Structures are given as structure tokens and as C-alpha cells.
Amino acid sequence: MLSNRLVGAYVDIERNAFGDDTLSGFVLNVSDELCLIHYVSSAFQVDGYCVIRQCDITACNVFDDSTCFTTRALRLKNVRLRKLKGVDIASWAAAIESAASQFPLLVLHREECRDDSCLVGHFKELNSSSVTFFSISPSATWDKTTQVLLAQLTRLDFGGGYEDALWKVASEDGRIPQ
């Protein structure tokens, strides 16, 4: 479990329950249940944000040695923490609603149900047990309205390059659902 003392640190987070899943990035915020990470790809490029459950974290490697490869690569590529204001991680509901207020597309993961897919969409509404959103396909066409139970969520991504590209193509086509 991550603590507030790691806010600002660059870490590799392992989540063994979902295969060989390691997330790298800067810790932005930590709550009792969730953690907000500024995601950094294996190419050492920032690529959006993700919220994960604390209970899924099996290991965390903190890169605080200025002589190690990772720390040096980040410095040489000028990769730095970008602060993100206004994303509340007190609960899944708060995280979804606050992220949706700043980012048009969200990526919802239900890795305990299906580890091979994620759902991408535009936020529509939220109630105490589920979120409803307009699904978008990998070709940027709107599919259908989808409802996901909050209890099934294991990860939430937003603000990444893929989501940005999908949104731009869908916006250019002028068919944004309301």
C-alpha cells in the first residue's frame, strides 16, 4: 500500500493479480482505497493519468537514487511530474466524476472480470453503484451507452495520447453524444 510520503516520487508499481502488470510513473495522490499516478511509458514519455486500487498493489519500487538508470533517463529526457488539480480519489465515484470534468474520455478497466479489454467512453451519469457512459470504438465511432458497476473497477485511465486521438477524430466527425 502506498503512503502520502511517496507523493511526487517516481515508482514502478506491480499488480500481480493481473498478470505481469507494472505501472510506472509519478505518484500524485494517495487515499485509503485509491492511488493517482502520472503514467510514464516504457519509452520514458508521460502518457496521461491512472487511478488504481491500493489493494491490488503487490510491490512498489521507488527510484530515488540519482545514479540509477531510470532516474538518469528521466532527467536526460526531461521527464517531470506534471501536477494535476481537481481529481478527487476519495472513491471511484469521485475519481470518475472529477476526471470526467477535465477529460472527455475515460478508460475503465475491470481486470477481475476481463483482463483482456477495457472500456473507453464519454461520461454520461453516475449513481451510487454504477457509471454510465457513451462507448467509443477503436475507430472513433460511438457504439452504445454502457453501464459499469463501480465495484468491478480496478483501474481508470484518462488524459493519455490514445484517448486524446480518439476524441479528436470523433470531434472532427461532429458526432459527440450528449
C-alpha positions in Angstrom: 0.0 0.0 0.0 1.3 3.4 -0.9 1.5 6.2 1.6 1.4 10.0 1.2 5.2 10.1 1.7 5.6 8.9 -1.8 3.7 11.8 -3.4 6.0 13.2 -6.1 8.2 10.1 -6.2 8.8 8.1 -9.4 7.8 4.5 -8.9 7.2 1.1 -10.6 4.1 -0.4 -9.2 3.4 -4.1 -9.5 -0.1 -5.6 -9.5 0.5 -9.3 -9.8 -3.2 -10.2 -9.7 -3.5 -9.0 -13.3 -0.6 -10.9 -14.9 2.8 -9.2 -15.3 1.4 -5.7 -14.8 3.8 -3.0 -13.9 2.8 0.7 -14.0 5.5 3.4 -13.9 5.0 7.0 -13.1 4.9 9.7 -10.6 2.7 9.4 -7.5 0.3 12.3 -7.5 -2.1 11.5 -4.7 -2.9 8.6 -2.3 -6.1 7.8 -0.4 -7.0 4.8 1.7 -8.5 3.0 -1.3 -7.0 4.5 -4.4 -3.8 5.9 -5.9 -3.4 8.5 -8.7 -0.3 8.1 -10.9 1.0 10.3 -13.7 1.8 7.5 -16.1 5.1 7.2 -17.8 5.5 4.8 -20.7 8.4 2.4 -21.2 9.8 4.9 -23.7 10.0 7.4 -20.8 7.2 9.6 -22.1 4.4 10.9 -20.0 1.1 9.5 -21.2 -1.8 10.5 -19.1 -3.0 9.5 -15.7 -4.3 6.4 -14.0 -6.1 5.6 -10.8 -5.6 2.2 -9.3 -6.8 0.4 -6.2 -4.4 0.3 -3.3 -5.4 -3.3 -2.5 -4.1 -4.5 -5.9 -0.5 -3.2 -5.3 1.8 -6.1 -4.6 5.1 -4.2 -4.8 6.5 -0.7 -5.3 10.0 0.2 -6.3 10.9 3.8 -5.6 13.5 5.4 -7.8 15.3 7.9 -5.5 18.9 7.0 -6.4 20.2 9.7 -8.7 22.8 7.3 -10.2 20.4 4.6 -11.3 19.5 4.2 -15.0 15.8 5.1 -14.6 16.4 8.3 -12.6 19.1 9.3 -15.1 16.9 8.5 -18.1 14.1 10.6 -16.7 16.4 13.5 -16.1 18.1 13.3 -19.5 14.8 13.1 -21.3 13.4 16.0 -19.2 10.5 13.9 -17.9 9.0 15.6 -14.9 5.9 15.4 -12.8 3.0 17.4 -14.1 0.7 18.3 -11.3 -3.0 17.6 -11.8 -5.5 19.7 -9.8 -9.1 18.7 -9.1 -9.1 14.9 -9.4 -10.6 13.6 -6.2 -9.6 10.0 -5.4 -11.7 9.6 -2.2 -13.8 6.9 -4.1 -14.3 5.6 -7.6 -17.4 7.8 -8.0 -15.4 10.9 -7.0 -12.5 9.9 -9.3 -14.7 9.3 -12.3 -16.7 12.5 -11.8 -13.8 14.7 -11.2 -11.7 13.2 -14.1 -14.6 13.5 -16.5 -14.9 17.2 -15.7 -11.4 17.7 -17.1 -11.0 15.0 -19.7 -13.6 14.0 -22.3 -12.8 10.3 -22.5 -12.2 7.8 -19.7 -10.8 4.3 -19.9 -12.4 1.9 -17.4 -10.7 -1.4 -16.6 -12.5 -4.4 -15.0 -9.5 -6.7 -14.8 -11.0 -9.1 -12.4 -13.9 -9.7 -14.8 -12.0 -9.5 -18.1 -8.3 -8.9 -18.2 -8.1 -8.6 -21.9 -10.1 -5.5 -22.5 -11.0 -2.1 -21.3 -14.0 0.2 -22.0 -13.4 3.7 -23.4 -16.1 6.3 -23.3 -17.5 9.7 -22.6 -19.1 10.2 -19.2 -22.9 10.4 -19.0 -24.0 9.9 -15.5 -23.2 8.3 -12.1 -25.2 6.8 -9.3 -24.2 5.2 -6.1 -23.3 1.8 -7.7 -22.5 2.4 -11.3 -21.3 4.8 -14.0 -23.0 5.2 -17.4 -21.0 6.4 -20.4 -21.2 6.6 -24.2 -18.8 3.9 -25.5 -16.4 4.7 -28.4 -14.8 2.1 -30.6 -11.1 2.0 -31.6 -12.1 3.6 -34.9 -13.6 6.6 -33.0 -17.2 5.7 -33.7 -19.8 5.9 -31.0 -21.2 2.5 -30.1 -23.8 2.4 -27.3 -24.5 3.5 -23.8 -22.7 1.3 -21.4 -23.2 0.9 -17.7 -20.3 -0.4 -15.4 -20.6 -1.3 -11.8 -18.2 0.7 -9.6 -17.4 -2.4 -7.5 -15.9 -4.0 -10.7 -13.4 -1.3 -11.4 -9.7 -1.9 -10.9 -8.2 1.0 -12.9 -9.2 4.3 -14.5 -7.1 6.0 -17.2 -7.5 9.4 -18.7 -5.6 12.2 -20.4 -3.4 9.8 -22.5 -2.4 10.1 -26.1 -4.7 7.3 -27.2 -7.8 8.9 -25.6 -6.8 12.3 -27.0 -6.5 10.9 -30.5 -9.9 9.1 -30.3 -11.6 12.3 -29.0 -10.1 14.5 -31.8 -11.2 12.1 -34.5 -14.7 11.8 -33.0 -14.9 15.6 -32.6 -13.9 16.2 -36.2 -16.8 13.9 -37.3 -19.1 16.1 -35.2 -21.0 13.4 -33.5 -20.3 13.9 -29.8 -23.1 12.4 -27.7 -24.8 14.4 -25.1 
